[in-house]
């Protein structure tokens, strides 16, 4: 006689490294594209005047590309490690992702990341954080 499992079926299925890799790369490229569009749309709205600087340099599209692409790949790597070492990797990942997502909302307000950031800048950057978080979740849900 079999006993019913309390773990959802999606948690007991093995994780496909191929699906995770393809999903992470697709999500990372998608996050870059959306955030670059947000950068230029924000720029048209005056979100990135010369007074907005990152480590003494005017804010440019390069940090947008880097900080959209790399975090999605890091999230996929974290998920792959969780899949290897935990019983319920998706559940643990979603909890970790939620905590990181909440902490990301404070980064535009820290003095060492941006200086002289107007409200429109902060709003655009927060939208970019949402895009990256959604991309990382999407990549993991595919695996």
N, C-alpha and C positions, 0 to 999 in steps of 0.2 A: 504494500500500500504506500502511495506517495503522499507526502505532506505538502500542503500549499506553501509556496514561498511568499514571504512578506516583502521581498525585494521586487520592485517593478521589473518587467521584462527588459526594459532598455538598460537597466543597471547590470543585468547579468550577462548581456551579450558582450562578446569580446570587442575591443576597440580596434578599428581598422587603421593602422598607421598610414596606409596609402590615402584613405579618405581624409584623415586628419591633416596630412601634409598638403594634399590638393586643396582642401577646404581652407587651411590656414593661409596658403599663398593666394588663393582667390580672394579671401576676405581681406588680407593685407593690401592687395592691389586695389580692391574696391574702396577700402578705407582711405587710401591715399588719394584716389580720384575724387571721392566725395569731399574730403577735407581740403584738397587743392581748390575745388570749386567754392567751398565755403570761404577759403582764404581770399580769393579774388572777389567774391561777392562782398565779403566784409571790408575788403580794401576799397571797393566802390562806395561803401557806406561810411568810409572814414575810420574804420576800426584799427588801422595800422599806420598811424602817422609816424614821422621820423622820431618823435619823442618816445614811442614805445620801443624799448630795447630789450634784448636778451643778452646778458653778460656783456654789456657795453656796445653791442652791435645792433643796428636797426633790425627789427623783426622781418624775416624774409620767408620765402616759400620752402627753403631747405629744411628748417626745423619741422615744418608741417609734414613734409614727406617722411623724414626720419622718425618722428614721434607718432606717425600713423602706421608705418610699416612694422617697425621693430616691436612695439608692444603686442601686436596681434601674434607675431611669431613667438614671442616669449610666453604669451598665454597658452599657445598650443604646446609648447615645450613643458610648461607647468602641468598642463592636462595630461600629457603623455607620461610624465613622472607619477602623477596621481593614479593614472590607470595601471601603472606597474606596481605601485605600492599600497593601494587602498582597495577596499571592497566596493565602494560606491564612488567612483571617481567623478562622475558628473555632478552628483550632489555636493561633494566637497568643493569641486571647482566653482560651482555657482555661488557657494557661500564666500569663497575667497574672492571671486570676481565682484560680488556685491560690496565687500569691504573695500577693495581697491577702487571700485567705481566711486564710492562715497569719498574716499580720501583724495581722488583726483580732482574733486570739485574745489579743493582748497589750494591747488597749485597756482592758479592765476593770481591769488591774493598774497602769495609769499613774496617778500622783498627781493629774494635772490633770483627769481625767475623773470619777472617783468618789472619795468619801472615806468611810471606815469601812464598806466593803462586806463583809458576811458572805459565807461560802462559797456559800450558797444564792443570793445575788444574782448572784455571778459565774457560777454554773452556768446560771441563767435567762438572763443576758445572752449567754452563749456559745451557748445554744440559739437565741436570737434571731439571732445572727450566722449560724448554720447555715441558718436559714429564709431570710434575705436572700440568701445565696450560692446556695442551691438555686433560689430564684425567679429570680435573674439568669441562671443557667445554663439554666433552663427556657425563659426568654424567648428566649435566643439560639438554642437548639436548634430552636425553632419557625420561625425566620427562614430 
